Amino acid sequence: MVALQKNIKEQETLECEYTREQLANSKRFAGKKDVLNAVLGRFPDNQTFTVNAVEKMITDFYERTGE
């Protein structure tokens, strides 16, 4: 039951939308602030993103740059 609750909470977190500033200040992206700003820099400041969408953009960025 506890594992199920944790899974539900994590899923809700991944589906919530966050601003660029919120994502940049999060623990999850603490070591990726530069790449986060690079991939989100083309969007308006007030646009929101899901964690899943941002992680996909970062993965795609790394694949394109060969890192």
Legacy VTK file of the C-alpha trace (Angstrom):
# vtk DataFile Version 3.0
C-alpha trace
ASCII
DATASET POLYDATA
POINTS 67 float
0.000 0.000 0.000
2.815 2.422 0.860
4.561 1.643 -2.431
1.332 2.337 -4.308
0.907 5.707 -2.562
4.515 6.633 -3.356
3.971 5.638 -6.998
0.826 7.767 -7.218
2.558 10.765 -5.639
5.515 10.456 -8.055
3.148 10.194 -11.031
1.285 13.322 -9.906
4.598 15.185 -9.585
5.608 14.188 -13.109
2.289 15.385 -14.543
2.191 18.751 -12.737
3.420 21.726 -14.698
6.210 23.999 -13.512
7.755 27.239 -14.723
11.347 27.404 -15.918
12.336 29.110 -12.661
10.694 26.411 -10.535
12.439 23.679 -12.508
15.809 25.437 -12.332
15.488 25.747 -8.550
14.423 22.127 -8.051
16.662 19.426 -6.595
15.853 17.163 -9.547
17.572 19.480 -12.056
20.207 20.960 -9.723
23.134 19.598 -11.738
21.562 20.388 -15.095
20.783 24.106 -14.833
22.849 25.025 -17.897
21.262 22.439 -20.179
17.843 23.173 -18.670
18.194 26.841 -19.578
19.467 25.878 -23.037
16.487 23.669 -23.885
13.854 25.917 -22.287
15.343 29.213 -23.442
13.336 29.238 -26.660
10.032 29.281 -24.779
8.339 32.259 -23.077
9.273 32.755 -19.409
5.729 32.136 -18.217
5.272 28.839 -20.069
4.950 25.737 -17.923
6.322 22.240 -18.482
5.864 18.770 -17.046
8.888 17.007 -15.590
8.523 14.258 -18.201
8.551 16.765 -21.062
11.653 18.514 -19.709
13.505 15.252 -19.177
12.710 14.261 -22.774
13.978 17.628 -24.062
17.200 17.197 -22.067
17.682 13.646 -23.356
17.108 14.815 -26.929
19.579 17.670 -26.380
22.268 15.267 -25.174
21.633 12.973 -28.150
21.965 15.869 -30.612
25.151 17.180 -29.021
26.706 13.765 -28.506
27.113 14.131 -24.745
LINES 1 68
67 0 1 2 3 4 5 6 7 8 9 10 11 12 13 14 15 16 17 18 19 20 21 22 23 24 25 26 27 28 29 30 31 32 33 34 35 36 37 38 39 40 41 42 43 44 45 46 47 48 49 50 51 52 53 54 55 56 57 58 59 60 61 62 63 64 65 66
